[in-house]
């Protein structure tokens, strides 16, 4: 796909990549973009990045390859210029981080809503040989604290920490009533 085709297919993503690639002290901008994405902004960039990933995977799998979006291959797929080190411009990496932060933000907001609605989460503390939960610790209400870097569960007997990447599993456990990590 050429750059113009990618710009027509993913306009918000390509505009974001171009604007962020022009920023030289980019780290502060990345932090601001990640915070905005976690709060629900930049949904168009996150959605188009997810769509581009799935389009790339479908194209690769149709050709009998694995379909994992390695940075260089994904940059070529989007028609981005490849730098002398074989990598796409840093705006691409910023778009990928925005996508991840947006997904974490969705999971954090959903978990907060479910906690406020009185849902509880069970975490397996003992399993049988088949992996089925035998004994669980229950956490509810103010025992679940959502922070900047994930969640902290403290019921007075056990303290567990769940990182940002586990928030979607926490939301699924709150929603379904199954122990954390099952059925998500």
N, C-alpha and C positions, 0 to 999 in steps of 0.2 A: 504494500500500500504506500502511496506517496504521501508526502506531508500535506498536500492540498486535499487529498481524499480523506485523510485522518481528521483534518480540520473541519471538513464538512460533516463527517460522521460523529465526531466527538468535539464540538466547538468549545464548550466550557473547559474541558480537560486540556486541549491544545493551547487555548488562550492562557490558562493558568501556568502551564509548563513554560510557555514563552515569557510570560511576565516574571516568573520566579527565577528563570535561568539568567535573566539580566541583572538580578540583584547579586552583588558581590559579597558583602557581609550578610550572608543568608541565614545564619543560625537563629538570630532573634526573630526574623520573619517566619521561620519554620515553627518556632515555639508559639508564636501568635496564631499561626494558621492551625496548628494542632489543637490549641485551646478553643478556637472558633469552631472547628469541626466537631470537637467533643460536645460543644454547646448546641450543635445542630445546624450551624452555618456551613457553607461550602458543600451542600448536599449534591449540587449538580456535578461538581468535580469528583466527589466520592462515587457517585452513581455511574458516571461515565468511565471512571477508572475500573470499576467492577465490571462494567459491560465490555470494556476493551480487553480485560483479562479473560473473560469468558469467550469472547470472539477469537482471541488468540489461541486459547486452548482448543476450541472447536476446529480451527484451521489446522493446528498442529496434529491433533488426533486424527483428522481426516487424511493426513499424509502419513499416518502410522507412527508418529512420534509421541513422546510423552505428554507434551502440552504444558509443561511448567514454564511460566514466564520469566526466564532468565533475563537479566537487565539488558544485555546487548541485543538479544533477539526481540524483546519487547520494544526496545527503542527503534529497531529496524522496522518492526511491524507498524509502529506509529509514524514512520517516516522522519524520525528525529535525526539530527546530525550526530554522528558518533565521534567522540573526541579521540585524541591520539592514544589514550589509554584503553580504548575499546569500549568505553561506557557512554551512555547517553548523558545529556546535560543534567545538572543537579535539580532542575525543576521537575524532572521525572521522578526523582527520589522523594521530593517534597510532596508530589501528588500521591505517591504510594503511602506515605505517612499520614496524609490527610484522610485517605480512605480508611486506614486502620483506626485512626482517632475518631472518625465519624462512627464506625461500628461500635467502638467502646462506649461512646457517648449514648448511642441508642440503648445498649445493654444497661448502662448505668441508670438512665432515666426509667427504663422499664422495671428494673429491680427496685428503684425507689418507690414507684407507684404501687408495686405489689406488696412491698413492706408496709407502706402506708395503709393499704387495704386489709392488713392483718394476716397476710400469708406468712408461712414459716418455711424454713429450709431444714432438711435433715441431711447430715453428712455421715457416711458409713465409716465407722471406726473399727469394724470387724467384718470380714467377708468369708464365705465358704470357699472351697477349692474351685468352684465354678465361677466365682466372682460375684455371687449374689450377696447383697447386704444382709448381715445377720444382726448387727447391733448398730444403732445410729445415735448420734447426738443431735438434739433439736435446738434450733436457734430461731428466735422470733423477736419482732418489735425492735426495742432499743438495744437488743443484743447484737444486732447487725448494724455496723457502721460503714457507710460508704464514704471513702475518702478520696484523696487526689490520686492515689496509686493503687486502687483496688478496693477491697472490702476487708473488714476485720470482724470476725465472729467471736463473741465471748459470752458464754452462758454461765460463767462462774466456776465451771469445772474444766472447760477446755477453751483454748484460744486458738483460732485458726486465721490465717491470712490468705486471701485470694487476690492474686494480681489482676491487672487490667485485662489480660487475655482470658481469664477465667470468669469474667463478669457475665458473659453470654450464657455460660453453663449455670451460673448462679441464678440468673433470670429464668432459665428453663426449669430449674429445680423448684423455684418459688412458684412458677406457673403450674407445673404438673403435680407437685407433691411427691415426686420420686426423689430418692437420695441424690445429692449433688454428684453430677457426672454420669448419671444413668438416664437414658432416654432423651438426651439432649442432642 
